[in-house]
Amino acid sequence: MTFQEIKALTWDHPRGFNALDAASKSAEVTASGLKIHWDKQPLEGFESHPIADLCSRYDLVVLDHPHVGEALVHDCLVPLEEVFSQDVISNMAAGSIGPSLSSYHMAGRHWALPLDAATQVMAIRSDLLDYSVPLTWDEVRRVSEATGKVALSLAGPHAFVSYLAIATALGEPPSELDPAVLVSQKVGEAAFEIMADLQSRSPIAVRPFNPIGILGHMAANDDVLLCPLIYGYVNYADPSASKPITFQNAPRAAIGGRPGSTLGGTGIGISRRCDITPALKQHLLWLMADDAQTRFIPFHDGQPSLRSAWHDASVNERWSNFYSNTAETLESAYVRPRHNGYIPFQSEGSAILRHAFDEGTSAGKAVADIQAAYLASRI
């Protein structure tokens, strides 16, 4: 048999790799004549590496939705509408949780299959928390003041996406009211002050860590009992772990308000270099189907995007209700800007925030600096 070789790239974590790799080695895939090889890149590459370069080297690329604008400028992805029927895409839209598919929609087309759904949620070492689970940002601050064991996720782009999430909780989803204004000065300063207050007591040991590093630290040490905004990783909710982490909805400004969170997750983009055969289309559709999303992916360390999987009883039982505990946050997650230039701006925004926290910069100046960088990124 002559095999079709497919070069594919995902990110280096069991959640990003194991299910895709296992699926590529199945008897059904082999029998179809496909030979899919999944390479891995670090989380930092997934978050910031130029998408055009990746698409020049790989047929399939697992990507983050803020890369879509950049991909359109470089014309390096094939829109789903050129591969699948409108009925298939409509069914995906109806079944995907929250904005998992719509976040890849731009210029009238969809640019990636919604493989994996994630957003920022609250991570808790319930065995260490002597209080009820905090629901609001004021309650989070009180736990921080009482314990000194509340950590913020600030490395890489995560300081900035937390800023966006808190602004959303405060009632102003960034750039939605006026595309030229990321966040109003008033709301921006309020979000900054919440972060600055928590950062002043955030355990030093985890300050350089990305979300995977923070969750790994929480699972092995007792100096962090709560991270109020961190991308959810179901793998750390394993009840068989010696120190499992409980995940809950992101904090709100007030009881009954919107849980403020910035959408993450991943999609599978099809590069322009890819030879899209019927066998490859069938495999990609299987990855999006109910059987894969509700059984195969969750039981191979993945995190599905299908709403029915997030509410499936057996999936939740296996993973300590990670999914049902956080589905509300995902359904209302904020979708970041996706213009060409957003990715470097996201990094710059995080750097502005970290510098401001370290130097004691005023909230007013930090917010103004972020707004200026945002406008520059849109030129």
KAFENMO-V686071 format. One record per residue. N is the residue number from 1. PSI is psi as a letter, one per 30 degrees, with the letter a starting at -180 (none if undefined). D_FIRST is the distance of its C-alpha to the first C-alpha in Angstrom with 2 decimals. Layout:
# KAFENMO-V686071
((N PSI D_FIRST) (N PSI D_FIRST))
This chain:
# KAFENMO-V686071
((1 k 0.00) (2 k 3.79) (3 k 6.23) (4 j 9.75) (5 k 12.25) (6 k 15.45) (7 k 18.64) (8 l 21.18) (9 k 24.76) (10 a 27.07) (11 l 30.33) (12 i 31.20) (13 k 32.46) (14 e 31.10) (15 e 31.84) (16 f 29.74) (17 e 26.79) (18 e 26.31) (19 e 25.25) (20 e 22.83) (21 e 21.23) (22 e 21.11) (23 e 19.65) (24 f 16.80) (25 g 15.88) (26 l 16.18) (27 e 13.96) (28 e 14.09) (29 e 12.85) (30 e 9.86) (31 f 9.10) (32 f 9.75) (33 g 7.08) (34 k 10.10) (35 j 11.18) (36 k 14.96) (37 j 17.42) (38 j 21.02) (39 l 23.81) (40 k 27.44) (41 l 30.70) (42 l 34.22) (43 e 36.04) (44 e 38.33) (45 e 35.49) (46 e 34.25) (47 f 37.86) (48 f 38.72) (49 k 36.04) (50 k 35.84) (51 e 33.10) (52 e 32.49) (53 e 31.62) (54 e 29.07) (55 f 27.47) (56 f 27.29) (57 f 25.07) (58 k 23.00) (59 e 21.06) (60 k 22.57) (61 k 26.07) (62 k 28.13) (63 l 31.61) (64 k 35.21) (65 f 36.83) (66 f 39.59) (67 f 37.05) (68 e 36.59) (69 e 39.52) (70 e 38.37) (71 e 34.86) (72 e 36.49) (73 e 38.63) (74 f 35.67) (75 h 33.43) (76 f 30.45) (77 l 29.17) (78 k 27.86) (79 k 30.20) (80 f 28.86) (81 f 30.62) (82 f 28.17) (83 e 25.18) (84 l 26.63) (85 l 29.33) (86 e 32.90) (87 e 32.90) (88 e 30.08) (89 e 32.03) (90 e 35.29) (91 e 33.99) (92 e 32.87) (93 e 36.33) (94 e 38.08) (95 f 36.22) (96 k 36.14) (97 k 39.07) (98 b 41.68) (99 h 40.61) (100 e 37.08) (101 e 35.57) (102 f 38.68) (103 f 38.92) (104 g 35.91) (105 k 37.66) (106 k 39.38) (107 h 40.37) (108 g 39.56) (109 l 35.89) (110 k 33.82) (111 g 31.88) (112 l 30.04) (113 k 28.82) (114 i 31.32) (115 e 29.34) (116 k 32.32) (117 k 36.04) (118 l 38.85) (119 l 42.36) (120 k 45.34) (121 a 47.04) (122 k 49.61) (123 k 48.62) (124 k 51.23) (125 j 51.92) (126 f 53.71) (127 f 55.13) (128 f 57.09) (129 j 58.22) (130 g 61.78) (131 l 61.97) (132 l 60.45) (133 k 57.23) (134 k 58.40) (135 f 57.70) (136 l 59.29) (137 e 59.48) (138 e 63.12) (139 e 62.17) (140 e 59.48) (141 e 62.16) (142 e 64.51) (143 e 61.99) (144 e 61.48) (145 e 65.25) (146 f 65.76) (147 f 63.02) (148 g 61.76) (149 g 58.27) (150 k 56.70) (151 k 54.07) (152 k 52.77) (153 j 49.27) (154 f 50.15) (155 l 47.62) (156 b 45.40) (157 f 45.55) (158 f 46.75) (159 e 50.47) (160 e 50.07) (161 f 47.87) (162 e 50.47) (163 e 53.18) (164 e 51.40) (165 e 51.00) (166 e 54.68) (167 e 55.80) (168 e 53.79) (169 e 55.53) (170 g 58.84) (171 g 58.23) (172 i 56.96) (173 k 53.20) (174 k 52.91) (175 g 52.91) (176 e 52.76) (177 e 56.43) (178 j 56.66) (179 f 53.55) (180 f 55.87) (181 j 57.11) (182 e 54.73) (183 k 57.29) (184 l 61.02) (185 e 63.30) (186 e 64.74) (187 e 61.49) (188 e 59.91) (189 e 62.86) (190 e 62.76) (191 e 59.06) (192 e 59.75) (193 e 62.70) (194 e 60.73) (195 e 58.14) (196 e 60.83) (197 e 62.72) (198 e 59.73) (199 e 58.55) (200 f 62.01) (201 g 61.43) (202 k 57.66) (203 k 56.95) (204 e 56.52) (205 f 53.78) (206 g 51.13) (207 e 52.23) (208 f 49.57) (209 k 46.68) (210 l 44.00) (211 e 43.44) (212 e 41.03) (213 e 43.67) (214 e 46.48) (215 e 44.78) (216 e 43.83) (217 e 47.45) (218 e 48.79) (219 f 46.71) (220 f 48.18) (221 l 51.72) (222 g 54.69) (223 f 56.09) (224 j 54.17) (225 f 54.63) (226 k 53.55) (227 j 51.55) (228 f 52.45) (229 j 49.63) (230 k 46.28) (231 k 42.72) (232 k 41.82) (233 j 39.22) (234 f 38.66) (235 f 37.61) (236 f 41.27) (237 g 42.50) (238 j 41.00) (239 f 43.93) (240 f 43.00) (241 l 43.77) (242 e 47.15) (243 i 48.28) (244 l 46.27) (245 k 46.88) (246 k 47.95) (247 k 46.98) (248 l 49.31) (249 l 49.80) (250 l 50.87) (251 l 54.64) (252 l 56.65) (253 e 59.85) (254 l 61.65) (255 k 61.04) (256 f 59.25) (257 a 57.96) (258 k 54.45) (259 j 52.48) (260 k 51.88) (261 k 48.34) (262 k 45.92) (263 k 42.42) (264 b 39.51) (265 l 36.05) (266 l 32.75) (267 l 30.47) (268 j 26.93) (269 k 27.25) (270 j 24.57) (271 l 25.22) (272 f 25.63) (273 f 22.90) (274 k 20.21) (275 j 17.75) (276 j 18.43) (277 l 15.62) (278 e 16.26) (279 e 13.93) (280 e 16.00) (281 e 19.17) (282 e 18.54) (283 e 18.12) (284 e 21.25) (285 e 23.17) (286 e 22.42) (287 f 23.93) (288 f 27.02) (289 l 27.28) (290 e 29.99) (291 e 27.95) (292 e 26.39) (293 e 29.68) (294 f 31.97) (295 d 30.09) (296 e 26.96) (297 e 28.27) (298 e 31.84) (299 g 30.83) (300 h 28.57) (301 g 31.50) (302 l 30.87) (303 j 33.53) (304 l 32.64) (305 f 33.95) (306 k 34.40) (307 e 38.11) (308 e 37.63) (309 e 35.96) (310 f 39.02) (311 g 41.27) (312 k 39.23) (313 e 41.46) (314 e 38.92) (315 e 37.51) (316 e 41.09) (317 e 42.12) (318 e 39.36) (319 h 40.37) (320 h 44.17) (321 g 44.40) (322 e 43.03) (323 e 41.69) (324 f 44.68) (325 f 47.10) (326 g 45.77) (327 e 44.35) (328 e 47.62) (329 e 47.32) (330 e 43.78) (331 e 44.78) (332 g 47.51) (333 k 45.91) (334 k 46.93) (335 k 44.36) (336 l 44.98) (337 l 45.59) (338 g 42.45) (339 l 43.98) (340 k 42.74) (341 f 44.82) (342 e 44.83) (343 e 42.68) (344 e 45.11) (345 e 48.02) (346 e 46.79) (347 e 46.88) (348 e 50.30) (349 e 51.66) (350 e 50.75) (351 e 52.39) (352 e 55.52) (353 e 55.79) (354 e 55.32) (355 e 57.86) (356 e 60.28) (357 e 60.09) (358 e 60.64) (359 f 63.48) (360 g 65.19) (361 k 64.68) (362 l 66.20) (363 e 64.10) (364 e 65.43) (365 e 64.31) (366 e 60.84) (367 e 60.24) (368 e 61.59) (369 e 59.37) (370 e 56.27) (371 e 57.32) (372 e 57.89) (373 e 54.45) (374 e 52.92) (375 e 54.69) (376 e 53.64) (377 f 49.97) (378 f 50.20) (379 none 51.51))
